[in-house]
Structure formats: C-alpha cells, structure tokens
C-alpha cells in the first residue's frame, strides 16, 4: 500500500477511502480498469460465527440469539440464548461465549424480530 486518503467520503452511510497500491504483476491489467476492494484488517482461526442478523440486543444492551428448544409434547419453541460477541463484518458475528459448534440458531423473521437487531 502506497497511500491512504486522509479523509474519506460517505455515501449511504458507508465510508470510502481512496487507497493507492502497488501491484507486482501487471500483465493482466488493462488501461482504464478500476476496482472495489475489501481489506482484511483482522482474522481469527477456528472462530464460531453466526449470520449477523441472528444476533439481537435486548433493552439492557445484552446480546442474544434465538435457539430452538424442545418443550412438552415435543413442540419446539424459541428461547433467548445470551452470548458474548467478538469480531464481525457486514455478514457474520463471532460468538465467543454462549454457543458451541453445531448449535442451531433461528434467524429472525417479521414475527420474532420485535427486538431491535444488534447491528
């Protein structure tokens, strides 16, 4: 990376910064090409991620996901499972406590999304 603009531009709530990079192999580049890119700023191996829309926040600011729980008569109901969150991007949220690999989460629908989403 050669240079990052000191000030970004905001469009529809998304900040963009002009970045100048250096490319080692330019054989496939054509005149006039442009690019949009995402830059990886953090990474964690063996992390547990759920879709970001599955994570919700209650009035106390605690995060939870809805999980299925079998009740009486083998009926399944949704229950809140409080979680601790970690890294996230626009699609996924890391869960550091409260869920284990293989646990199922329920994605909110109009009928169960009365709480405000976490993000």
C-alpha positions, -999 to 999 in steps of 0.1 A, spaced: 0 0 0 15 33 -10 -11 59 3 -44 62 21 -65 93 17 -66 113 50 -103 119 46 -130 96 33 -163 101 15 -196 90 29 -224 77 7 -255 60 21 -238 56 54 -207 38 40 -173 54 43 -149 51 14 -112 60 13 -91 63 -18 -61 40 -15 -31 37 -38 -15 3 -40 15 -11 -58 9 -43 -79 39 -66 -86 25 -84 -116 6 -61 -140 5 -83 -171 -33 -88 -169 -42 -52 -162 -59 -31 -189 -59 7 -193 -89 22 -176 -96 -6 -151 -109 2 -117 -115 -19 -86 -135 -20 -54 -118 -40 -27 -123 -51 8 -93 -50 31 -88 -77 58 -79 -59 90 -84 -88 114 -86 -125 112 -92 -153 138 -88 -190 131 -113 -216 145 -138 -189 154 -175 -196 157 -195 -173 135 -233 -168 130 -251 -147 105 -251 -111 119 -289 -109 116 -292 -137 141 -276 -116 169 -300 -93 186 -297 -69 216 -322 -65 244 -330 -33 263 -302 -39 288 -277 -40 259 -271 -77 262 -267 -97 231 -286 -129 224 -296 -153 197 -328 -173 194 -323 -211 196 -348 -239 193 -357 -258 225 -380 -288 226 -407 -284 251 -435 -306 264 -453 -326 238 -422 -324 215 -431 -289 205 -402 -266 197 -401 -231 209 -377 -202 205 -357 -192 236 -331 -165 241 -295 -177 245 -273 -148 257 -240 -146 240 -207 -127 241 -197 -114 208 -163 -107 192 -152 -98 157 -177 -91 130 -181 -80 94 -211 -70 74 -223 -106 72 -212 -126 103 -207 -121 140 -182 -141 161 -196 -157 192 -170 -161 220 -194 -174 247 -228 -189 248 -228 -212 218 -208 -242 207 -200 -256 173 -231 -274 159 -256 -254 179 -286 -242 158 -297 -206 158 -330 -192 145 -328 -163 121 -354 -135 129 -385 -131 109 -411 -104 110 -429 -123 137 -400 -127 160 -379 -96 153 -397 -72 176 -365 -65 195 -340 -42 177 -313 -60 158 -278 -59 174 -263 -43 142 
